[in-house]
């Protein structure tokens, strides 16, 4: 019996030791606003950069959808995330002490593009395209800031109606901005909305024909994407580790690494920068 107890204690010690090593891996994710295989290819080098800069093991963990990324953060399964404005607000609301620490230089003045298939006859206008009310329309992910939250707000501001009241047929939801562009260009949907970074990237790469998948309206600007850190890193690693992550991100200057997030430069961010998004989320009952 004594030998059995000793063996159990040794096994527990080994298990605890392995668990401790696992905990010391910084795990991060990104909302799947683009095709997931593409994101994994882009973010794996970012993990390698952070591992070298922070001198800890870093692992990129793919997320199946927007809400899953928030849930992983809430549960402590990841400690760093590239969130959209809404998902960042949701995550920080769920985890006391979580901090937004970095954003793209363009993120304080982000915007969305309403697009339409050429067959609709719609062209770009400075005024809101009210004619899309009769079209088959798709938002992006239900939890997307630029593909759902802010477009919904602007539809209401421009028409006095909620999206459900405005559209003749209930709008659909795609899985990502890439998919929204593909659905509209293929004609499966007549119109949709996505963020400008993805649209411009797709046009530049020849993946979207701007003559077929046309921009018909540009929204006003708002704050959006951000890197958010879980407060657990302060005990997992050491006090001040959040600031070290921030420094590493702000020092990331390699264009290939920045291409993972579609930005040219990262700047400081704070929770207060996204207060407007939080207020809209509360107004639209999207703050979980």
C-alpha positions in Angstrom: 0.0 0.0 0.0 2.8 2.3 0.9 4.5 1.7 -2.5 1.1 2.4 -4.2 0.7 5.7 -2.4 4.3 6.7 -3.3 3.6 5.9 -6.9 0.4 7.9 -7.0 2.2 10.9 -5.4 5.0 10.7 -8.0 2.5 10.5 -10.8 0.7 13.6 -9.5 4.0 15.4 -9.2 4.8 14.6 -12.8 1.3 15.7 -13.9 1.5 18.9 -12.0 4.9 19.6 -13.5 3.6 19.0 -17.0 0.6 21.2 -16.3 2.9 24.0 -15.0 4.9 23.9 -18.3 1.7 24.0 -20.3 0.4 27.0 -18.4 3.6 28.9 -19.2 2.7 28.9 -22.9 1.2 32.2 -24.0 -1.7 31.2 -26.2 -3.4 33.7 -28.6 -6.1 33.7 -31.2 -7.7 36.0 -33.7 -11.3 36.4 -34.7 -11.8 34.5 -38.0 -12.8 37.5 -40.1 -10.9 36.0 -43.0 -10.6 32.4 -44.3 -9.3 30.4 -41.3 -6.6 28.5 -43.2 -5.2 31.9 -44.4 -5.3 33.2 -40.8 -3.3 30.3 -39.4 -0.7 30.7 -42.1 -0.4 34.4 -41.3 -0.4 34.3 -37.5 2.0 31.4 -37.0 5.0 33.7 -37.8 3.5 36.3 -35.4 3.6 33.6 -32.7 7.3 33.0 -33.5 8.1 36.7 -33.3 6.3 37.1 -29.9 8.1 34.0 -28.6 11.5 35.5 -29.4 10.6 39.0 -28.1 9.0 37.7 -24.9 11.3 34.7 -24.3 8.4 32.4 -23.6 6.6 29.7 -25.6 3.8 31.2 -27.7 1.1 29.3 -29.6 -1.4 30.5 -32.1 -4.8 28.8 -31.5 -7.4 29.0 -34.4 -10.9 30.0 -33.5 -13.9 28.4 -35.2 -16.0 31.6 -35.0 -16.2 35.1 -33.4 -18.0 33.9 -30.3 -15.7 31.0 -29.8 -12.8 33.5 -29.5 -14.6 35.4 -26.8 -15.4 32.2 -25.0 -11.8 31.0 -25.1 -10.7 34.3 -23.6 -13.4 34.2 -21.0 -12.4 30.7 -19.9 -8.7 31.5 -19.8 -7.9 29.1 -22.7 -6.2 32.0 -24.4 -4.4 35.0 -22.9 -4.1 37.3 -26.0 -6.5 37.9 -28.8 -6.8 40.0 -31.9 -10.4 41.1 -31.5 -12.8 43.3 -33.4 -14.3 46.2 -31.5 -17.4 44.3 -30.4 -15.7 41.0 -29.5 -13.0 43.0 -27.6 -15.7 44.8 -25.6 -17.5 41.5 -24.9 -14.3 39.8 -23.8 -13.2 42.6 -21.5 -16.7 42.8 -20.1 -16.5 39.1 -19.2 -13.0 39.3 -17.7 -12.3 41.9 -15.0 -8.9 43.4 -15.5 -8.5 42.5 -19.2 -6.8 45.3 -21.2 -6.8 46.5 -24.8 -3.2 47.3 -25.4 -2.6 47.8 -29.1 -4.5 48.6 -32.3 -3.7 49.3 -35.9 -2.9 52.9 -36.8 -6.1 53.0 -38.9 -8.3 51.4 -36.3 -9.4 54.5 -34.4 -11.1 55.6 -37.7 -12.2 52.3 -39.2 -15.2 52.0 -41.6 -17.4 49.5 -43.5 -18.4 49.3 -47.1 -21.8 48.4 -48.4 -21.5 46.4 -51.6 -23.8 45.3 -54.3 -23.7 43.0 -57.4 -23.5 44.8 -60.7 -26.9 43.3 -61.8 -28.6 45.6 -59.2 -27.6 48.7 -61.2 -26.5 50.4 -57.9 -23.4 52.6 -58.0 -21.4 54.4 -55.4 -23.2 57.3 -53.7 -22.6 59.7 -50.8 -26.1 59.0 -49.6 -27.3 55.8 -48.0 -28.5 53.3 -50.6 -32.1 52.9 -49.5 -32.8 50.6 -52.5 -30.9 47.7 -50.8 -34.1 47.3 -48.7 -35.6 45.1 -51.4 -32.4 43.1 -52.1 -31.2 39.8 -50.8 -28.7 41.1 -48.2 -26.0 39.5 -46.0 -24.1 40.9 -43.0 -20.9 39.3 -41.9 -20.6 37.3 -38.6 -23.3 38.1 -36.1 -20.6 39.3 -33.7 -18.6 41.4 -36.2 -18.2 45.1 -35.5 -17.6 46.1 -39.1 -19.8 43.4 -40.6 -22.8 43.7 -38.4 -22.8 45.9 -35.3 -21.9 49.3 -36.8 -23.7 48.7 -40.1 -26.8 47.9 -38.1 -26.4 51.2 -36.2 -26.0 53.2 -39.4 -29.0 51.6 -41.1 -31.1 52.6 -38.1 -29.6 56.1 -38.1 -30.2 56.6 -41.8 -33.7 55.0 -42.1 -35.2 55.2 -38.6 -35.7 51.4 -38.8 -33.9 48.4 -37.4 -32.3 46.1 -40.0 -35.2 43.6 -39.3 -37.7 46.4 -40.1 -35.7 47.9 -43.0 -35.1 44.8 -45.2 -38.0 43.2 -47.0 -36.5 39.8 -46.4 -34.6 38.9 -43.3 -30.9 39.5 -43.8 -28.4 36.6 -43.6 -25.1 36.3 -41.9 -21.9 35.0 -43.5 -18.9 33.5 -41.6 -16.4 36.2 -42.6 -15.7 39.3 -44.6 -14.1 37.2 -47.3 -17.2 35.1 -47.6 -19.5 38.2 -47.8 -17.5 39.4 -50.8 -17.6 36.0 -52.4 -21.4 35.7 -51.9 -22.1 39.0 -53.4 -19.7 38.7 -56.3 -21.1 35.3 -57.2 -24.7 36.7 -57.2 -25.9 34.4 -54.4 -26.6 37.6 -52.5 -27.4 40.9 -54.2 -25.8 43.1 -51.5 -23.9 43.0 -48.3 -21.5 44.8 -46.0 -17.9 44.1 -45.0 -14.8 46.0 -43.7 -12.8 48.1 -46.1 -9.5 46.4 -45.3 -10.6 43.0 -46.5 -12.4 44.5 -49.6 -9.4 46.5 -50.6 -7.0 43.6 -50.0 -9.2 41.3 -52.2 -9.3 43.8 -55.0 -5.5 44.3 -54.9 -5.0 40.5 -54.9 -7.4 40.1 -57.8 -9.8 38.0 -55.7 -12.7 40.5 -56.1 -13.7 42.3 -59.3 -14.8 45.8 -58.2 -16.8 46.2 -61.3 -18.9 43.2 -60.4 -18.9 43.5 -56.6 -19.3 47.3 -56.3 -19.0 49.6 -53.4 -22.2 51.6 -53.1 -21.7 53.3 -49.7 -19.1 54.0 -47.1 -20.1 54.3 -43.5 -18.9 57.0 -41.0 -15.8 56.0 -39.0 -15.6 54.2 -35.7 -13.0 52.4 -33.5 -12.5 48.7 -34.2 -9.8 46.1 -34.0 -7.5 45.6 -31.0 -5.1 43.3 -29.2 -6.5 42.5 -25.8 -4.6 40.7 -22.9 -6.0 38.5 -20.2 -5.0 39.6 -16.7 -3.8 36.0 -16.0 -0.5 36.7 -17.7 0.6 38.7 -14.7 0.6 35.6 -12.5 1.4 33.1 -15.2 4.6 34.8 -16.1 5.5 37.9 -14.0 4.1 41.3 -12.9 4.4 43.7 -15.8 4.1 41.0 -18.5 1.1 42.8 -20.0 3.3 45.8 -20.6 6.0 43.6 -22.1 3.5 42.2 -24.6 2.4 45.7 -25.5 6.0 46.7 -26.1 6.6 43.7 -28.3 3.5 44.4 -30.4 4.3 48.1 -30.8 7.8 47.1 -31.9 6.6 44.7 -34.6 7.7 46.4 -37.8 8.2 43.6 -40.3 5.6 44.2 -43.1 5.0 40.4 -43.4 4.1 40.1 -39.8 1.9 43.2 -39.9 0.2 41.8 -43.0 -1.4 39.1 -40.7 -3.6 41.9 -39.3 -3.7 44.0 -42.5 -2.0 46.9 -40.8 1.1 49.0 -41.5 1.7 49.9 -37.9 0.5 49.2 -34.4 -0.2 51.9 -31.8 -1.2 52.0 -28.2 -4.8 51.2 -27.3 -6.8 51.4 -24.1 -10.2 50.1 -22.9 -11.5 53.7 -23.1 -10.9 53.9 -26.8 -13.8 51.4 -27.3 -16.3 53.0 -25.0 -18.4 54.1 -28.0 -18.6 50.5 -29.2 -19.6 49.4 -25.8 -22.4 51.9 -25.7 -23.7 50.8 -29.1 -23.5 47.1 -28.0 -25.6 47.9 -25.0 -28.1 49.8 -27.1 -28.4 46.9 -29.6 -28.4 44.3 -26.8 -25.2 42.7 -28.0 -23.1 42.9 -24.9 -23.0 39.4 -23.4 
